[in-house]
Amino acid sequence: MLSRLEKILTDKEEIFCANTYKPLPVVLKKGKGVYVWDVHSKKYFDFLSSYSAVNQGHGNKKILRSFIRQAKKLALTSRAFYNSELGDALEYITSTFGYDKMLPMNSGAEAVETAIKICRKWGYEVKKIKENKAKIVVCDGNFHGRTISLISFSSSEKSKKNFGPLTPGFQIIEYNNVSALEKILKKDKNIAGFLVEPIQGENGVVVPDDGYLSDCKKLCEKYNVLFIADEIQTGICRTGKLLASWHENIKPDLVILGKALSGGFYPVSGVLTSKKIMSIMKVGMHGSTFGGSPLAGAVSKAAIKYAVDYNLSIKSEVLGKIFRDALWDISKTRKIIKNVRGKGLLNAIVLDCDVNSKIPWEICLKLQENGLLAKPTQGNKIRFAPPLIITKRQLKKAISIIDESLRDF
């Protein structure tokens, strides 16, 4: 039950904001580390991490200092001029991830659109695909964003209805099916790229079979197709490696980053690739007023440096295993849990109920009541993704809240 203050604040959002979200009935005002507080100062574990944007924790002091220092000096120049921060930041980021170049943008959806443009242009100018015939293969169950082009190959009919005409040039195949990729690559010479999430987060944390990504990369090499990894949610240590692709020792031709690239302080995204592939992008072909700003440069360098210096990959790997093991133990007595899946600290429980059931929402309300915030995804799944700075002690406390909250279900 919302208090009078919460009702006033939520009503204002409902009245003045487009109603495209269904938030939990909680109004947050403060965050620090793994916790957030509502307007009545009740403390919660944040087990969504702003969809993995705050891997480094809320209000991370090192990133905050970089943000404030740079904001006081110079926040924005546009790319009409060079600035003192961008080159240094991109040198650090590209060397950390093992690439030559990065095209900086703002939102994750913008970065995916950027990768699609690079891939298509490469298809025409390098692979010599006939004009306007280039195709990109994507996977069923994907979530890459909500622009017109990205919803055009979404599996969600609700996200596409009455937004047409949709963008052509995409072929959808089954996720986690190497044979399906080989079949379409063998059949169609106009395919320029394969765009894939190493783990499908929005689809309920669907983890593919071991070897799937590496086998797909080999097929892309065989058929001269660019392998594009959307690591917006899985990147920056979330799954136990700096990139989820690294679990299979592969180097995608293009990597798309966002979310935790700024630690939640500022919208920063981008596409990493080789000098050879990026060289097809010339002056005037792409850009962004805010992308690559001095503030974005300072913040993104600080965010990645923190993730590396504080070994967030190792923390995610170790604590993720503890978390999944605990969830499996809980499932022995809480029969509502049908399956547990995940990698690192990107995890989900699959509930033994219909996808249209209200039970997942009711469980999240119970979690909220008990001091932990999480959201359902794809009907009968609940995703758990705390900030990667969480301690073992904090994680065990959160596990006990999950166990207690499932008691009545």
N, C-alpha and C positions, 0 to 999 in steps of 0.2 A: 504494500500500500504506500503510495507516494505521499510525502508530507506536503504541506501547503507551499513551501518554498520550491520543492522539486516540481510540483504541479505547475507553478508559474513558469519555471524555466523550461520544462518540457513542452508546455503549451506554446511558448514563444517559438521554439524550434518547429513545432508542428504547423504553426500559422505562417511563419515567415520563410521557412526552408522547404525546398522541394522534398516531397515525402517518398524518397527512394530508398530509405533504410528502415529497418525495424530494430531499433536499439533495445537492449535490456533496460528495464526501468530503474536506472541508477544514473545520477548526475555527478560526474567527477569534477574535482576542482584542483587536485594536486597529485603529483607523482614523484616517487624517489626510489631508485633501485628497482626492486621487483614488486613494489607496492604502489597502489593508487588509493586516494581518499575521496570520499564523496563530500557533498556540501555540508553534511552533518558530522564530518571528521571520522566516519567509520572507515576502517582500513581494510583493503582487499589485496589478495594476491592477484596480480595481472597475469592471467594465463592465455592471453591473446597477443600481447606485445604489439598492439597496433598492426596486426597481421605480419608480425616479424620485422617491423620497422625499428623497434627499440631493443634489438638484441643486446646492445651495450648497457641497457638499463635506463630508466627514466631519469632525466636530469643529470646525466653523466658529467661529472665535474670537468674532466679533461676536455671533452668535446665542447662543453659550455664555455670554458675559458677561451677556446679558439673562436667560438661563435661571437662572443662579446668583444674580444680583442679586434676581430676583423670588422664586425658591424660598426664599431666606433670609428674605424679608419675609412673603409670604403666597402659598401655592400654590393653595388651594381654599377657596371660600366656599359653593359651590352657587349657583344663581340665586335662592335665597331672599332674597338681599341684593344690592345693587349692589356693584361693586368698582372700585377705582381705575384698573384697566388696560383693561377691556373696551371702554368707550366710545371711548377714544382710539385703540385698535387698530382697531376697526371703522370709525371715521371715516377713518383712513388707508387701510385696505384697500378700502373701498367707493369712495372717491374715486380710488384708483389704478386700479381696474378699471372705473369709470364706472357704478356702481350706487348705489341709495339705501339698501338694507338688506341685512343678512346674518344668517342664522339659523345660529349656530355649533353644531357637533357635534364628534364625535371621529374616528371611522373613516370611510373613504370610503363603505363600504356604508351606514352611518347617514345620510350626506349624500344618497345616492341615494334611500333610503327617504323622507327628508324632502322631497326634490323631488317625489316621487310623491304624497305627501300634499298638498303645496301645490297641485299640478296638479289632482288630483281635486277638491279643495275648490273651486278656482277654476272647474272645469268645472260643478259643481252650482250654485254661487252667482252666477257671472257669466255663463257661457255658457248656463245654465239646462238642463243635461242632466238627464234624469229620474233619480230616485234609484236608486243602485246600477247604473246603465247606463254610467258613464263608462269609456272605454278610453284606453289609451296605446299608441302605435305605437312599436315598437323594431325593431332591425335584426338580421338573421341574422349570426352570428359575434360577437355582442356579449360583453363581459365587464363587468358593473357591480357584481359582488360576490357573496357567498355566503349571504345570508339567504334564507329561504323564498320571499319575494316575488321576489327578484332571480334566483334559480335557476329560478323558474317560467317565465321567458321566456328562459332560457339556451339556446344551441344545443347545449350539451354534454349528451348523454343521461346520461353518467356522473355528472354533478353533480346530476341530478334523480331518478335511480332510487331508489325506496323512501324518498323524502322527502315524498311526497304525503300528503294532498291539496294540490295546488299552488294558488297564488293566481290567480284569474281576472282578466280585465280588461286583457289585453295582446294586441296583434296584432303578429306578426312579419312583416317584409317584407325584401326583399333590400337589402343595403347597397350604396351607390353607385348607386342606381337611382331617379332622380327620378320617372320615370313610375309606378313602383310606389307611391310615396308619394301622388302625385296621384290615382291610381286609388282608393286606399283612403279618402282624404279626401273625394273626390267622392261615394263610395258610402255612407259611414257618418257620420251627423251626431252620433254620440255620442263622437267622439274629442276628448279634452281636450288631449292633448299628444303631441309627437314627441320621444323621448329618443334621443340619438345621441352616439357618440364621434367627434370630429373626425378622429381616426386610431384605428383599432382596434389597440391595442398588444398585448394578450394574444393576439389572433388572428394575430399574426405581423407586426405593424406594417403593416397594410393602409391605404394612403393613397388616399383617394377622388380622383376626377377633379377638376380645377380647375372651380370653379363649382357643384359638388354641394351644398355647404353653403349657399351664397347662394341657389340655386334652391329648396332645401328651405325656407329661411326665408321666401321670398316666398310659397310655397304655404301655409305655416302662417299667415301674415298674411291671405292670401286666404280661408282657411276658418276663421279665428278659432280657431286651435290654438296652444298654447304650444310654442315651440321650446326644448328643454332640452338644453344641451351638457354632457356628462360630461367635464370637463377635469381629472379627478383625476390622470391620468398625463400628459396632454399640456400641462397648464397650467404656470404659473410658468416660462416661458422655454424649456421643453424643446424645442420645435419651431422656435425662431427668432423667436417673438413671445411676449409675456406670456401671451396665450391663443392656442391654435391656431386658434380661430374668427376671429381678427383677420387671418389670411392672406387671408380673403375679405371683409374689411371688414364683418362682420356683428356685431350685438349680440344674442346669445341672450336670450330672455325670462328664463330661469333658467340660471345657471352653477353647476356643482357642482365644488368644489375640495377637495383633501385632500393627502396625501403631502407634497410639498415646501412646503406651506403652513406647515410648522413646521421645515423643513430637517432632519427626521429626529430632532429632539430630544424630541418629545412628540406624541401623536396629536391632530391638529387638522384639522377639516374644516368645511365649511359650504356654504350655498346663498346665492348672490347674486341679487337681483332688484330690481324697482322697488317703491317705496312702495305703489303702487296694488295690485299683486299680493300683496305681503306682508301687506297690511292685512286679508286674510281670515283670517289666523292670530291667534286671540285667546288670552287668558290660559287656561292649562290644556289647550290643544289639542296642545301638543308641548313637549318639553324634554329636558334631559340634566343629570345631576348635575355631570359634569365639563365639558360643553360650555360654552364662554364663561368658563372659570375665569380668575383673574388671571394664572396661569402661561401658559395658552393664549394670552391676549391679548398678553402681553409677547413671547412667543416668535414668534408668527405675524407681529406687526408687524416684528420684527427680521429675520425670514426674508424677507419680501417687500421690505423696505427694502434688504436686501443685494442681492437679485436685480436690483432697479431701479438702485441706485447703482453697481453694478459691471457694468452693461450685459450681463447674462448672455444676453439675447435675441440681441444682436449676435454674441457669442462663439459661441453655439449655431448661428446661421445660417452664419457663415463657416466654422467648423471642421466643421460637418456636411457641407458641400459638399466640403471637402477629403477627409473620411473616405469619402464615397460614391464619389468619383472614384478614390480609392486602392483601394477594394474592387472596383470595375469593372476596374481594371488587374490586380489579383490574379486576377480570374476568367478572364483570358486564358490564364493558365498553370495555375491550379488549377480544373480543369474540374468539380469537385464543386459549385462555385457556379453555380447556374442563374439567379438573379436577385438584384438588390440593390434595396432599397426603404427609404424613410424620408424624414424632414423634420427639419431641424435636427440635434440629436444624439439623435434617436430613430430607430434604424435596425435593419435585419435583413438577413441573407442567407438566401435560399431555396436549399436544397440539392437536388442532383439525385439524390434517393433516395426511397424509399417513406416514407410518414408513420409507419410502424411500424418503420422501420429503427433499428438501434442506432448508426448512424454519427453522428448529431448529438450524442448523449451522449458517444461516444468522442472526437469533436472537442473538446468542452468539457473532457474530461479532459486532452487534450493541451494545450489552452490553459492549463488550471490548472497543468500541469507546467511550462509555459514562463513562468508568471507573470501570467496574465490570467484573470479570473473572468467567465464569462458562462453563460447557461442556454438550453437549447432551449425552444421554445414551439411548440405546435401541430404536433408531430411532426418536421417536416423544416425548421424554421426556427430560426435562432439570433439572438436579439435583442442588440444592442449599445447601451448607454445609459450612458456614463460621466458622472460629475459634470460640471456645466457649467463648472467652474473649470479644467478641464484646459487645459494650454498646447499650443501647436502642436508643440513639441518632444516633449512627453509623448505626444501623439496619434500622432506619427510612429513613436515607439518601440513603441506598442501595435499599430500597423498592421504593423510588422515581425514582431511576435509572432504575429499572426493569419496572416500569410503563411507563416511558418515552420511553424506548427502544422498548416496545411492540406497541407503537402508530401506526407504519406503517404496522402492521401485523394483 
